[in-house]
Amino acid sequence: MVALKKEIVKKEHHKRVAYIFKLLLLLVLVYINFTYQSWLSLHSETSVNQLWLNLHSKILTKIVKGASFYLAANLLISSVRMVIVYFHIRKKRNSEDNVVLGINRIATILNASVLIATFFLLAELNWQAFFASFSLVAVATVLITKDYISNTINGLIIMLSDRVSLNDYVKVGNHTGKVVDITLSNVHLLDDARHMIIIPNSTVFSSDVVNYTKKASIYMEVNFELKPEYMANIDLLEEALIRHMEPFKDSIKRRTYELLLLQVLTDKIMLQFRFALSKPAFEQKSKMHHWVLKKVVQWVRQTYEPETVRTSQA
């Protein structure tokens, strides 16, 4: 968590540098806007190409006006964003969530809206008349993009809530993994097999989500099957598995080991070996899972295969 907070602070520093650069650029544009008009009026008295000067003045004035509008609006949005993020980081001294991510996404949407408004300003379009004349197109566009709009709204809700945060280990539907990114459309999970799973925000918002990171304890569950003839003494198997988990003792809570019978059939017995982790250990969960299965195979071979060999030789 501390490393994540340092990374956020570092990114905020870079954004402050960009903010200062944009502020200086805005001041330069304002200076050009005032001095250029004076320069133009001075040269218009002696210039023979009055038409060219007027055209040049109109184009440059329009560009400066549009750029100044965009930079001023962008700086206003950036100022509000930096103030909110600053106080949020100060408040969250010991832990970080993805509220900063949500604030940045909202700022991105507002900047995109300002960019569209700048286009209308440069093109000298009346936005009310424009949208009125293209009302059918606007309705069709909304219908086509309704799923994306829904995902965007749900994504912002997820970011600004504490339901799912970056680096949380969660289960969404049938998918389990670590949250590595939350965009305006999807939540990205990295499962134990290092596969990237992309789930739409609307699915995450409407599904039952189990957040293992925010639970008091996290249970690791390993399911496997054995033939009935290998189950003469289930207690020996449980003792062997507990003994073999010694390399992971620092990550496992004491006295939480259990070997459960899930289902007994004529040709197989389904079992589950479970234990509670003392803290979220995403990197070790896959190792623990393979370790348990490996020890089950070793126990079966050491316990039953020598007897099978002796019986066949006799």
Secondary structure as the mmCIF struct_conf table of DSSP 4:
data_model
#
loop_
_struct_conf.conf_type_id
_struct_conf.id
_struct_conf.beg_label_comp_id
_struct_conf.beg_label_asym_id
_struct_conf.beg_label_seq_id
_struct_conf.end_label_comp_id
_struct_conf.end_label_asym_id
_struct_conf.end_label_seq_id
HELX_RH_AL_P HELX_RH_AL_P1 VAL A 2 HIS A 43
TURN_TY1_P TURN_TY1_P1 SER A 44 THR A 46
BEND BEND1 VAL A 48 VAL A 48
HELX_RH_AL_P HELX_RH_AL_P2 GLN A 50 LYS A 91
BEND BEND2 ARG A 93 ASN A 94
BEND BEND3 ASN A 98 ASN A 98
HELX_RH_AL_P HELX_RH_AL_P3 VAL A 99 ALA A 123
TURN_TY1_P TURN_TY1_P2 GLU A 124 GLU A 124
HELX_RH_AL_P HELX_RH_AL_P4 TRP A 127 SER A 133
TURN_TY1_P TURN_TY1_P3 PHE A 134 PHE A 134
HELX_RH_AL_P HELX_RH_AL_P5 SER A 135 ILE A 144
TURN_TY1_P TURN_TY1_P4 THR A 145 THR A 145
HELX_RH_AL_P HELX_RH_AL_P6 LYS A 146 LEU A 160
BEND BEND4 SER A 161 VAL A 164
TURN_TY1_P TURN_TY1_P5 LEU A 166 ASN A 167
STRN STRN1 TYR A 169 VAL A 172
TURN_TY1_P TURN_TY1_P6 GLY A 173 ASN A 174
STRN STRN2 HIS A 175 ILE A 182
BEND BEND5 LEU A 184 SER A 185
STRN STRN3 ASN A 186 LEU A 190
TURN_TY1_P TURN_TY1_P7 ASP A 192 ALA A 193
STRN STRN4 MET A 196 PRO A 200
HELX_RH_AL_P HELX_RH_AL_P7 ASN A 201 SER A 206
BEND BEND6 SER A 207 SER A 207
STRN STRN5 VAL A 209 ASN A 211
BEND BEND7 TYR A 212 TYR A 212
TURN_TY1_P TURN_TY1_P8 THR A 213 LYS A 214
BEND BEND8 LYS A 215 SER A 217
STRN STRN6 ILE A 218 LEU A 226
HELX_RH_3T_P HELX_RH_3T_P1 PRO A 228 TYR A 230
BEND BEND9 ALA A 232 ALA A 232
HELX_RH_AL_P HELX_RH_AL_P8 ILE A 234 HIS A 244
TURN_TY1_P TURN_TY1_P9 MET A 245 MET A 245
HELX_RH_3T_P HELX_RH_3T_P2 GLU A 246 SER A 251
STRN STRN7 ILE A 252 ILE A 252
TURN_TY1_P TURN_TY1_P10 ARG A 254 ARG A 255
STRN STRN8 GLU A 258 VAL A 264
BEND BEND10 THR A 266 ASP A 267
STRN STRN9 ILE A 269 LEU A 277
BEND BEND11 SER A 278 LYS A 279
HELX_RH_AL_P HELX_RH_AL_P9 PHE A 282 GLN A 313
#
